[in-house]
Amino acid sequence: MEQLLKRNLTDKISVEILPVDSEKDLHERVWAINWFNYKRKWLYTLYNRLAAKHVIQVGGRLLFKGHRQRTLFGEETLARHTLLIVTYPKVDNFLDMLTIKAFQLKSLLRLNAVKKFVFGFTRRVDTETVEGVGKKSGAYLVCHYQGVVDSDRLHQLAGKHNLQMFFHGKKTGQIKRSEQGKDEVIAPFFMDGIILLVADNSNAYEEFVTDSDFIQLADGNKTNYVAIFDRVK
């Protein structure tokens, strides 16, 4: 029997994952998107070091961490300085982590370390990254959107500019906090999908976003944002 996507953190506070479409997606491997700015970068670094063991404890692993270099396309209101993608075997593992008292205490550091925090779960829609795709450091193209992207056309366009698909995730869940009868969606996840592409030559990124085929794809979406991010180890 599948577990409920809800956990009690205290006698008065609970958290729940709200499915976007099929709840089944949340009982399979998920990729959590953390999209945020820093208030105190040193404090976030401390939090990250302290919290990492709890992520590993529940089976989580880091897929990508990067910092924005510059925006290429889209509104700055959609921009953030940092992207962190962490994968979990399923949402239950993430919820189990939230119930760990030590993790709850360490999370207070994160609350004081970041701002404009956006968080949500995605399901992977690209083929699992093959060995050798992606660099452990260097420039990546990060795109997020509200709308629907034609995956076949996207792959064709990427291939045209010698870009490889590193990750494509579509929104599948967001987190809600309840306290004494009051519900609040935490860090509203305003993107329907997020894409990471990688090339040997960063000039290819400029060519990609100025291609008329990309403009046509973007025109079909409510919002689009594209930036070059520097991946950090």
Rosetta blueprint (number, residue, H / E / L):
1 M L
2 E L
3 Q L
4 L L
5 L L
6 K E
7 R E
8 N E
9 L L
10 T L
11 D L
12 K L
13 I E
14 S E
15 V E
16 E E
17 I E
18 L E
19 P E
20 V L
21 D L
22 S L
23 E H
24 K H
25 D H
26 L H
27 H H
28 E L
29 R L
30 V E
31 W E
32 A E
33 I E
34 N E
35 W E
36 F E
37 N E
38 Y E
39 K L
40 R L
41 K H
42 W H
43 L H
44 Y H
45 T H
46 L H
47 Y H
48 N H
49 R H
50 L H
51 A H
52 A H
53 K H
54 H H
55 V H
56 I H
57 Q H
58 V L
59 G L
60 G L
61 R E
62 L E
63 L E
64 F E
65 K E
66 G E
67 H E
68 R E
69 Q E
70 R E
71 T E
72 L E
73 F E
74 G E
75 E L
76 E H
77 T H
78 L H
79 A L
80 R L
81 H L
82 T E
83 L E
84 L E
85 I E
86 V E
87 T E
88 Y E
89 P L
90 K L
91 V H
92 D H
93 N H
94 F H
95 L H
96 D H
97 M H
98 L H
99 T L
100 I L
101 K H
102 A H
103 F H
104 Q H
105 L H
106 K H
107 S H
108 L H
109 L H
110 R H
111 L H
112 N H
113 A H
114 V E
115 K E
116 K E
117 F E
118 V E
119 F E
120 G E
121 F E
122 T E
123 R E
124 R E
125 V L
126 D L
127 T L
128 E L
129 T L
130 V L
131 E L
132 G L
133 V L
134 G L
135 K L
136 K L
137 S L
138 G E
139 A E
140 Y E
141 L E
142 V E
143 C E
144 H E
145 Y E
146 Q E
147 G L
148 V L
149 V L
150 D L
151 S H
152 D H
153 R H
154 L H
155 H H
156 Q H
157 L H
158 A H
159 G H
160 K H
161 H L
162 N L
163 L L
164 Q E
165 M E
166 F E
167 F E
168 H E
169 G E
170 K E
171 K E
172 T E
173 G E
174 Q E
175 I E
176 K E
177 R E
178 S E
179 E E
180 Q L
181 G L
182 K E
183 D E
184 E E
185 V E
186 I L
187 A L
188 P L
189 F L
190 F L
191 M L
192 D L
193 G E
194 I E
195 I E
196 L E
197 L E
198 V E
199 A L
200 D L
201 N L
202 S L
203 N H
204 A H
205 Y H
206 E H
207 E H
208 F H
209 V H
210 T H
211 D L
212 S H
213 D H
214 F H
215 I H
216 Q H
217 L H
218 A H
219 D H
220 G L
221 N L
222 K L
223 T E
224 N E
225 Y E
226 V E
227 A E
228 I E
229 F E
230 D E
231 R E
232 V L
233 K L
